[in-house]
């Protein structure tokens, strides 16, 4: 298995599998209500929704769509 393949496998675990630290990112996001996702806590730089949209804007190689 190449290093790239190993990294891809680990990323899939973190996003939707069983990562070593607990729940996957997708599992955690499913538990956040629509309202909570758009609330900005005092002192926070971004909402949960902004962070998720940023994650979705990256393709699996780490490039933004305008860099494809």
C-alpha atoms as one frame of an Amber mdcrd trajectory, in Angstrom:
protein
   0.000   0.000   0.000   1.418   3.369  -0.977   1.632   6.283   1.417  -1.095
   8.053  -0.562  -3.398   5.030  -0.310  -2.753   4.779   3.432  -3.588   8.467
   3.919  -6.781   8.072   1.902  -7.767   5.076   4.025  -7.138   7.018   7.238
  -9.157   9.986   5.950 -12.087   7.685   5.199 -11.912   6.343   8.769 -11.971
   9.869  10.175 -14.874  10.974   7.977 -17.182   7.967   8.018 -15.485   4.965
   9.569 -14.350   4.090  13.069 -11.447   6.399  13.892  -9.239   5.606  16.874
 -10.489   8.641  18.841 -14.258   7.913  18.769 -17.081   9.064  16.495 -16.515
   9.897  12.831 -16.895  13.454  11.545 -20.085  12.590   9.634 -21.585  10.897
  12.702 -20.900  13.986  14.823 -22.298  16.382  12.202 -25.526  14.367  11.940
 -26.166  15.125  15.615 -25.951  18.915  15.160 -29.271  20.673  14.571 -29.702
  23.098  11.680 -30.113  25.970  14.134 -27.033  25.043  16.143 -24.932  24.750
  12.984 -25.556  28.418  12.189 -25.127  29.818  15.705 -21.874  31.644  16.319
 -20.699  31.389  19.881 -19.196  34.474  21.468 -15.518  34.628  20.594 -15.811
  31.998  17.850 -14.368  32.767  14.438 -16.732  30.497  12.482 -19.988  28.601
  12.809 -20.158  24.837  12.446 -21.883  25.364   9.086 -19.018  27.531   7.812
 -16.469  24.912   8.803 -18.457  22.109   7.151 -18.875  24.148   3.958 -15.121
  24.744   3.931 -14.510  20.999   4.283 -16.906  20.262   1.415 -15.185  22.841
  -0.792 -12.017  20.758  -0.754 -11.729  17.755  -2.997 -10.114  14.580  -1.713
  -6.676  15.761  -2.839  -6.913  18.952  -0.797  -7.506  21.345  -3.688 -10.174
  24.004  -3.887 -12.567  23.696  -6.869 -10.977  26.744  -8.540  -7.624  24.889
  -8.548  -8.905  21.778 -10.406
